Amino acid sequence: MNFTLISKEKNTAKFTMTFTGEDFDKAVNAVYQANKAKYPVDGFRKGKAPRSRIEAVYGHGIFFEDAIDNMLNEAYPAALSELDLAPVDRPDIAFGDEPFEKGKGFEATVTVTVAPEVEVKDYKGVQIEKVEKPVTEEDIQKELEAVQKRNARMVVVEREAQEGDTVILDYAGFCGEEQFEGGTAERQSLKLGSKTFIPGFEEQLVGAAAGADVDVKVTFPEEYHAPELAGKEAVFKCHIHEVKTEELPELNDDFAMDVSDFDTLDEYKADIKAKLEKSAEESAKFEMQNAVLTKICDATEIEIPEIMFEDEAEAMLNDFAMQLQQSGMNLDMYMQYLGKDKEALKGELRPDAEKRVKTRLVLDAIAKAENVEVSQEEIDAEVQGIADMYKMDVEQVRGMLNLEIYSSMMGDIRTRKTLALLVENADVQ
């Protein structure tokens, strides 16, 4: 095999892959050996017919197509490596007009879109503002109250419902005298003020006590997902079973022992402060990294192939589809609800896709220019961090690392190091 670069301009590379007659014969014979049992020939047991007899019966080129495919599958990655090309799309492969023959070499001409060559200038000394996020006593108190609220218990109260209370109710929906499908429930839990029901519904239950019957009058929104109800007036006949309210635990040492590993409230608050400070530090660092990277990207001109934007938008849409599945919805349901198709959603993702692609290219170019590498110690620390986070054994985590995950991990570490380098070399005001 021999590879020759013909041209590389405007993100399109063109090169040839030349194969000898010996290369071709070896590939054809390998296909014959692997597939001879598939071709029965009279007078021979299954898989025992000579290649010449199979070719005589089924055609002299019976093994050519698979042989050529195998040759290309082996040669193409080797050519990319030797010619230092990074494809971003499927290649177009063309052959000459001469027919394929035994013992005769051939040439394949490959045209493929490749990633642009990026040169980033003046990425050191970029002016950015210093970001500081001090943690206040108010921040600590807010976090403490959030934990307090998460540990609240619901208690039944013998009074009229107020905003923020939860009511347990039955309801049945009617349009005129006709009860409509999907508008009934028994012992439904509804927090008043949560705005989870149709606009105007929850407000009409404020003031109702257990045992009360309330007619709730509403108008369905014009854009309601059920077309037969959109814009229509309806009445929900409701019966209130219970009114419940949140009872917050008292903030004291007992509370600290219940929700943490600490014996006193003061110790727990000190831990909250430490965690908030670490989070604030990470947030400030992220903002500074984003500021310097945005300035560098804005100042860098790159001619990026359209396919890279298309692929990124497609990947983002696939990620979103997986998130929907985790919440019990699929992409088709989501598109139907919004009245949009896949192309419309990809169009909405396009600006972010373009930003991601350019950012990735810029960071990669800087990492190469600065020779940013990932050490085994850094990989080990990353694996240890994952093990600690999920309370797993380190070797168990290592066993889960396939090539794709491993490469992604190395890429993440390399990116973090590059971003840290940019901030370290920035002119922080």
N, C-alpha and C positions, 0 to 999 in steps of 0.2 A: 504493500500500500504506500501511496505517496500523496501528500497534500500540498496544494499550491494556492496561496491567496491571490486572487485576481484583482479585487478592489475592496475598499472599505470606506464608504462615504455616506453622509446623511443617514447614519444609523443602519445602513444596509451593507452586509458583507457578502461577497461572492467568492467562492473558492471551488476548486476541483478536488475530487478524490479519485485517484487512478489505481486500478487493480490489474494485476498481471493475470495471464492465462492460468498460471499455477495457483494463484489465489482463488480463481473461479472454480477450478477443478476440485480443489480441496473442499470448498464450501458445498459444491454439488454432491460430492461423495459423502460428506457429513450428513446432508439431508437424506440421501439414499439410505445410509445406515440407520438413521433414526426412524424412517418411515416405511421401509421395505415391506414390513408385515401388513401394511394397509393395502397393498396391491397384489391381489391373487393372480397367479399365472398358471395356466394348465401345465401339468407335468411337474410342478414344483410344490413342495410343502410350503405352508404359510411362512413367509419371512426368509425363504431360502432361494428365491429367484435372483439370479445375477442382475446387476444394474442394467446391463445391455439388453436382457430379455424384457425387463419392465419398460425400458425406454422404447423398445420395438413395439410393444403392445399398446402402451399409453401415450407415446409420443416422445421424441428425443429431448424435449424441453420440459418434461413432467416435473423435474426437480428444480428447474431454473428459478422460478419465482421465489420459492422459499429460500433458496440459496442466496439470491440477491438481497432479500430482506435481511437475512442474517448478517451478510457482509456489511450492509449499511448500518445496521444496529450496532455493530462492533466498531466500525470505522468512524461514524459521526462523532461520538464523544471523544475519540482519540484525536480527530481533526480539530475539534473545538479547543482541546487542551494544548495541542501543538501550536495552533495559530493564535492562541490567547483571545478567544472570542466568547462573549457571554450572550447567548441568544435569549430573546424575550418572546419569541413566537415560534410556531412550527415552521420547519424549513420547507422550501420548495425545491424538489430534486428533479433534475432533468437529465435524460440520457441522449446520446447521439442517435442517428437514424439507422446505424448498422445493427443487424440482428445479433442476439447473443448466441455464441457458438462455443462448443467444447474447446478448451485449450486456448481460447482467445480472450485477451484482456479487454477491459472497457473503462470508460471514464464517466463519472457522475458529476454534474455541475450543481452546486448547492447555492441557493440564494436565501438568506435569512436576516430578519431584523434583529439587531443586537442592541444591547444597552449603550447609551451614549457615553463617550469619554468625557469626564467632568474634571475641570480644573477650577479649584476654589482659591480665590485670591484674598489676601488681607483678612484672614479669619482669626488673626491674633490682634489684640489691642482694640477690640470692638467695645465701644462705650455702652455700658448698661448701668441702670440704677441698682444700688444695693437694696435687697429686700430683707426686712426684718419683721418677724411676727412674734412679739412678746406675748407670753401667756399671762392673763390677768386672773385675779381672784374671781371675777365674774365668769370667766371661761370655765374655771374649775367647778363653780357652783352650778352652771348650766349642765355640765356633764353629769354631775352628781344627781341633779334633778331628773335628768333623762333616765338614769339607772333606777332612780326611785319610781319613776312612772312605769318603767318596764316591769317592775316588781309589784305594781299595784294589784289589788284583788277587787273583783266586782262583787258588790253587796247589794241586796235588794233593799229598796227604800219605799216607805209608805207615804209618798207625796206625789205631786204632779211632776211630770217630766220636765227637765230643764235642758237647755243647750249643753251638749257634752255628755248627757246621760245616754245610756243604752236601753232601748225598749225591746221587749220580746213580743212579737205581734203576729197575728194571722191577717192576711189581706186577700181580697179578690177584686180584680179590675173589670170595669164595665165601660163600654162605649154605648151610650143610650141604655137600652134595656138588655143588651146582649153582652154576656161575659166573654172576654177575648182570651185566646189561648196564650199561655205563658205568663199570665198576669196574676197567678195565685201562689200563695206560700203559707205554710203553717209554722208557727213558732220561729219566725225569722228574727235574727238579731240585727238591729240597726242602731248605729250610733248617730244621734241627732247632731247635725252640723258637719258630718263627714262628707256630705255632698256626693254620696254614692248612689242615691236614688234620683229619679227625675226631678229637675228643678221645681221647687215649691212643695215637694212632698214632705220632707222632713220638718219644715217649719210649722206645718199644720198639726204636727203631733206634740209640739211643745205645749205643755199645760194639761196633757192627758194623763190620767192616773190609771193604775191597774184596774181592770174590769171595764174600762170605758170603751165605747164603740164610737169610731170617728169616721166620717165620710171625707176623704181627702180628694179635692178637686184639682186636677192638673191638666196641662196641655202638653202633649208630646212635642219635642223639638221637630222642626221641619226636616232636619237631617238625621232623624232617628233611624237606627239600623233596620227596623222592621217597617217596610214601606207602607203596609196596610194601617199602621198606627201613626205615621209621621204627620205632625200638624194637627192631630185630632184631640178633642177634649175627652177626658175620661174621669171616672170616679172610682177610687179605691175604697172599698168598704173594709175598715180595719177594726180589729179587736185587740186591745192591749192586755197581755197576760201579766207582764212584770215591768217594773222600772228599776234599772240598776245604775249604780254610780261607782266611780273608781274610789277606792279607799287607799291612800298612799301610806306606806310604812314610815314610821318615824325615823328621822336621820340621827342615829346614835351608834354606839359601839356594836350593839346587837345587829343592826342593819349591816354594818361593815363585815361582821363575821358571816352573815348569811350570803352576801353577794361577792365576797372576795376571800383571799387567803390571809387577810389581816385581822388583827384582834381589836384594833381601835379605829374610830372614824378618822382620826388625824393621820394615821399611817395610810389608810386607804386614800385620803385626799392627796397625800404626798405622792402616792403611786400614780394617781390620776394626773397630777401636775407633770410628773416625769414623762408620762406617755404623751400628753398634750404637747409638751415642749419638743419631743422627738418628732411628732407629727408636723408641728409648725416649722421645724427646721427642714424637714423633707419638702414641705410645701414651698417654703422660701427658695430652697435650692432648685426645685422644679421650675418656679417662675423665672428665676435668673437664667437657667439653662434654656428655657423656651424663648426668653427675650434675646439672648445672644444668637441662638439658632435662627430665629425669625429674621434678624438683621442680616445674617450671612446669606440665608436663602434668598431674601429680597434683592441682594446685591449680586447674585449669581445667575447668569443667563445659561440655560440648558435647553437644547432642542431635544425634547423627549418624544419617543415614538407613541403614537396614539394607543397602540395595543397595551402599553403599560398602564395607562389610565383605565382602559376597559377592564383589564384583568384585576386591577386593584378594586374597582367599583364592584365587580362580580364577587370578589373575595369578601368585601365588606357586607354585601347583601347576604352571602352565605352565612357569615357570622351572625348577622341579625336574625336569620331564619332559625339558627340553632338556639338563640336566646328566646325566640318566640315559642319554640317547642318545649323549652324548660318551663315556660309559664302556661303551658296547656293550649297553645294556639299554633297553627301552622301559617306559612307565608301566604298560601292561597286564601285562607280565611281573612287574614289581615288585609290583603289587596282588595278582596271583595268588600270588606267593611269600609275601606277608604275610597273605593271606586277607582283604583289605580291599577295599572299593569306593571309588570316587572321592569320594563324599560323606563317608565316614569319614576319608579323608586330609584333605579340606578342613576337617573339624571339628577335626582336630589342629592345623591351621594357623591356626584362627580367632583364638586369643589374640594371636598375633604380628600377624595382619592388623589386628585392632582397634588394637593399639599403633601400628602403622605409619600407619594412617589418621589417628588423633588427632595423632600427632607431626607429620605433614605439614601438617595444618590449623593447628596451633599455630604452627609455623615460618612458614607462609605469612602468617598474621595479623600476626606480629611484623615480618616483612620489609616488609609493607605499612605498618604503623604507623611504622616507622623509615625508610621510603622507601629500602630497600636496592635499589640498581641495579647492573647489570653493565656495565662499560665495555668499549669495543673493545680497549683495552690488555689487559684481563684475559682476554678471549676469545683474543687473539693469543698470550698467554703460555700458555694452556691448549693451544692447537693446537701451539705449539712444544714443550711438554712431551710431547705424544703423539708428535710426530715424533722427538724424542730417544729416547723409550722404545723405539720400534719401528724406530729407525734408518731413518727415511723422510724424504723431502724435504717441507718445510712445505707447498708448493703441492700435492703429492700428497695430503697429509692433508686440505687444504681441499677438494679435489675429491671426497672421500668424504663430506663433511658434507651430508647431506640435511636437510630441515626438521626431521624428528623428532630426529635426532642433535644438530642445532644447538640445538634447544629444550631437550633433555635436558642438554646441556653448560651452557647458561645457567642452568638450574635448579640444577645441582650447584654452580656457582660462587656463586649467590645463597644457597644453603643454607649453604655453608661460611662466607660472610661473616656471615650471621645468627648462626650458632653462635659465631663468633669474637666478635661483638658481645656476645653473652650472657655469655661468660666474662670479657671485658674489663670488663663492668659488674657482675660478681658480687662478693660479699663473700667473698673467698678467705681462709680461716682457716689 
